[in-house]
Amino acid sequence: MIKQSNYSRGSEWRKWDLHIHTPASFHWNGGKRLQEMNGQEQEQIFREMLDAINKSDVAAFAIMDYWTFDGYLKFKEYLEKKKLQLNKTIFPGMELRVEAPVNYRLNIHVILSNELNAQQLQDFKSKLKIASINRVVSDDALKEFAKSLDDSKAKKHGYKSPATLKDMELLELGSKTAVVTKESLHNIAL
């Protein structure tokens, strides 16, 4: 017996956008970062995201913040708390860099199942290790990594001496320069 499909017309092309950032990413260009927003500002930005996603002709999205699932998790939490309807599929993603024997940055875009819960996403992240400091990826570890850089490396990325930088500047510098170990990325199994 043949199972009936939800797609009566057979194969169809659908648009997917697998690389959107939220205010949780250091690459957010929409103003304040999530950490700097109060509750009302977070609700407003998530409402704007929801409206834009629902009005879009794109069928599926991946939230691809650097080094974190926080934007995805906070957005999902907002939807549940407010009992709002999301009409599209959203996947959790993370953009990061991995060490490689090349003279350029090798970015990795990890897209995971939207059926994973917050703990499973945190478990994934907790297995990623930052090269040279051998710490699990976290904001504190990214800041520590930035502090370990010499002044010339910081200057190359547009920053003053790491010894003079404030927390948010250290986080940005670490986010722009850190790499995870190949081994930690290969050893992850959900």
ZARO-795733 format. One record per residue (C-alpha): z, x, y; residue number from 1. Coordinates in nm, 3 decimals. Layout:
BEGIN
- Z  X  Y  NUM
...
***
This chain:
BEGIN
- 0.000  0.000  0.000  1
- -0.090  0.131  0.346  2
- 0.183  0.127  0.610  3
- 0.094  -0.040  0.939  4
- 0.092  0.190  1.242  5
- 0.232  0.123  1.588  6
- -0.100  0.253  1.717  7
- -0.361  -0.001  1.617  8
- -0.642  0.192  1.791  9
- -0.590  0.512  1.590  10
- -0.567  0.847  1.763  11
- -0.537  0.844  2.139  12
- -0.496  1.119  2.396  13
- -0.169  1.103  2.585  14
- -0.045  1.319  2.870  15
- 0.266  1.527  2.811  16
- 0.442  1.741  3.072  17
- 0.651  1.992  2.882  18
- 0.775  2.192  3.179  19
- 0.983  2.011  3.441  20
- 1.290  2.154  3.609  21
- 1.604  1.976  3.726  22
- 1.858  2.088  3.988  23
- 2.044  2.269  3.705  24
- 1.773  2.538  3.696  25
- 1.772  2.834  3.931  26
- 1.401  2.757  3.983  27
- 1.477  2.416  4.136  28
- 1.296  2.387  4.470  29
- 1.422  2.042  4.568  30
- 1.724  2.148  4.774  31
- 2.078  2.186  4.646  32
- 2.148  2.293  4.290  33
- 2.336  2.064  4.054  34
- 2.653  2.274  4.078  35
- 2.654  2.232  4.457  36
- 2.602  1.853  4.455  37
- 2.874  1.593  4.469  38
- 2.864  1.293  4.236  39
- 2.673  1.073  4.478  40
- 2.408  1.341  4.538  41
- 2.367  1.391  4.163  42
- 2.323  1.018  4.111  43
- 2.061  1.004  4.387  44
- 1.857  1.292  4.246  45
- 1.874  1.152  3.893  46
- 1.769  0.810  4.021  47
- 1.470  0.973  4.190  48
- 1.386  1.157  3.866  49
- 1.410  0.835  3.665  50
- 1.185  0.647  3.906  51
- 0.926  0.927  3.912  52
- 0.925  0.961  3.533  53
- 0.900  0.587  3.470  54
- 0.616  0.547  3.725  55
- 0.423  0.844  3.586  56
- 0.125  0.809  3.355  57
- 0.273  1.092  3.146  58
- 0.406  0.974  2.807  59
- 0.653  1.254  2.729  60
- 0.841  1.523  2.920  61
- 1.043  1.831  2.836  62
- 1.317  1.934  3.077  63
- 1.271  2.310  3.083  64
- 1.555  2.457  3.288  65
- 1.622  2.829  3.278  66
- 1.914  2.927  3.053  67
- 2.068  2.579  3.029  68
- 2.051  2.227  2.889  69
- 2.281  2.101  3.168  70
- 2.008  1.914  3.359  71
- 1.893  1.733  3.046  72
- 2.248  1.647  2.940  73
- 2.356  1.528  3.287  74
- 2.040  1.318  3.320  75
- 2.101  1.153  2.980  76
- 2.468  1.099  3.074  77
- 2.361  0.935  3.401  78
- 2.124  0.699  3.218  79
- 2.392  0.597  2.968  80
- 2.664  0.556  3.231  81
- 2.444  0.338  3.452  82
- 2.281  0.162  3.154  83
- 1.936  0.240  3.295  84
- 1.610  0.217  3.104  85
- 1.398  0.528  3.051  86
- 1.047  0.423  2.948  87
- 0.930  0.769  2.840  88
- 1.029  1.030  2.586  89
- 1.232  1.323  2.719  90
- 1.287  1.638  2.513  91
- 1.555  1.899  2.579  92
- 1.410  2.239  2.653  93
- 1.523  2.577  2.773  94
- 1.322  2.847  2.943  95
- 1.440  3.202  2.886  96
- 1.316  3.554  2.846  97
- 1.330  3.759  2.529  98
- 1.334  4.135  2.493  99
- 0.996  4.272  2.390  100
- 0.828  4.613  2.370  101
- 0.600  4.536  2.664  102
- 0.610  4.623  3.034  103
- 0.609  4.260  3.150  104
- 0.848  3.968  3.113  105
- 0.803  3.762  2.798  106
- 0.914  3.406  2.872  107
- 0.995  3.168  2.589  108
- 0.990  2.789  2.622  109
- 1.210  2.626  2.360  110
- 1.156  2.255  2.302  111
- 1.403  2.082  2.073  112
- 1.433  1.736  1.923  113
- 1.550  1.457  2.151  114
- 1.768  1.340  1.860  115
- 2.004  1.638  1.896  116
- 2.339  1.564  2.056  117
- 2.514  1.765  2.327  118
- 2.716  1.970  2.078  119
- 2.407  2.066  1.880  120
- 2.236  2.182  2.199  121
- 2.544  2.384  2.298  122
- 2.554  2.531  1.946  123
- 2.194  2.646  1.989  124
- 2.270  2.806  2.325  125
- 2.588  2.969  2.193  126
- 2.383  3.170  1.944  127
- 2.167  3.335  2.212  128
- 2.290  3.681  2.313  129
- 2.204  3.863  2.634  130
- 2.068  4.208  2.558  131
- 2.264  4.511  2.685  132
- 2.593  4.325  2.738  133
- 2.603  4.153  2.396  134
- 2.744  3.828  2.534  135
- 2.647  3.469  2.461  136
- 2.432  3.308  2.731  137
- 2.649  3.144  2.998  138
- 2.669  3.146  3.376  139
- 2.951  3.402  3.358  140
- 2.749  3.625  3.126  141
- 2.444  3.605  3.355  142
- 2.664  3.708  3.650  143
- 2.813  3.993  3.448  144
- 2.465  4.109  3.356  145
- 2.362  4.103  3.724  146
- 2.666  4.314  3.814  147
- 2.555  4.572  3.555  148
- 2.220  4.626  3.729  149
- 2.168  4.925  3.954  150
- 2.080  4.874  4.319  151
- 1.711  4.960  4.269  152
- 1.665  4.690  4.003  153
- 1.834  4.433  4.228  154
- 1.619  4.540  4.523  155
- 1.302  4.505  4.312  156
- 1.392  4.135  4.273  157
- 1.476  4.087  4.642  158
- 1.855  4.131  4.631  159
- 2.105  4.367  4.788  160
- 2.342  4.575  4.580  161
- 2.500  4.360  4.305  162
- 2.842  4.479  4.426  163
- 2.785  4.287  4.753  164
- 2.647  3.960  4.611  165
- 2.824  3.625  4.601  166
- 2.854  3.424  4.277  167
- 2.540  3.211  4.327  168
- 2.335  3.520  4.418  169
- 2.464  3.699  4.107  170
- 2.373  3.398  3.895  171
- 2.022  3.392  4.040  172
- 1.975  3.767  3.992  173
- 2.104  3.749  3.634  174
- 1.882  3.448  3.566  175
- 1.578  3.636  3.693  176
- 1.643  3.958  3.505  177
- 1.838  3.895  3.183  178
- 1.671  3.883  2.843  179
- 1.802  3.754  2.511  180
- 1.786  3.965  2.200  181
- 1.502  3.902  1.956  182
- 1.755  3.893  1.674  183
- 1.963  3.615  1.829  184
- 1.655  3.404  1.887  185
- 1.528  3.460  1.531  186
- 1.867  3.387  1.375  187
- 1.909  3.040  1.525  188
- 1.887  2.758  1.276  189
- 1.973  2.400  1.362  190
***
